[in-house]
Amino acid sequence: MADEPLDPLLHQPTRLEIMAYLYRNRQAAFTAIRDALGVTAGNLQSHGAKLQAAGYVEIQRVFAGVFEVRWSMTEKGEEAFEGYVEQLRSLVRRLDPGAGGPP
């Protein structure tokens, strides 16, 4: 895993924040994600389209008293996010001079 490159789709800061938000919440309204991350609707839509195309998120229009757009993390997205986080942890361990060498 140490030699694998970080997933460039997740390495982009806004997409990483989206995935972290969905990892924590599992499902959220578009407006909740937008407001939590402080991004514009257009910016969120653009990044969401890339995550959806990769199969990392599912975006649906649902009726919850009113129609809203709900995002949820897919199993593939969860695996990708957890793998990305583990790669970062591995990198930190590898580069920590007090860790005594490779993990």
Residue, then its C-alpha position, 0 to 999 in steps of 0.5 A: m500500500a505504501d507505493e500506491p498513489l493516493d486516490p486523486l479523486l479523494h485527494q482534492p480538498t473539497r471532495l475529501e471534505i464531502m467524503a468525510y462529511l458523508y462518512r460521518n453522517r452516511q446520508a445528508a441533504f445537498t443543502a446541509i453539505r453545502d452549508a457545512l462545507g461553506v461551498t457554493a451550490g455549483n461547486l458542490q454539484s461539480h464535485g458531487a458529479k465526479l464522486q457519483a461518476a466514480g461510484y463513491v456517492e449516490i445522489q437522489r431526489v427524495f420527498a421528505g415533506v418537500f423534495e430535496v436532493r440527498w447524498s449518501m456514501t456507497e459501499k465503494g465510496e466507504e472502502a475508498f475513503e477508508g483506504y485513503v485514510e489508511q494510506l495517510r496513516s501509513l505515510v505518517r508512520r513511515l515518516d515519523p522518525g520516532a516510529g523506528g522505521p517502516p510499520 
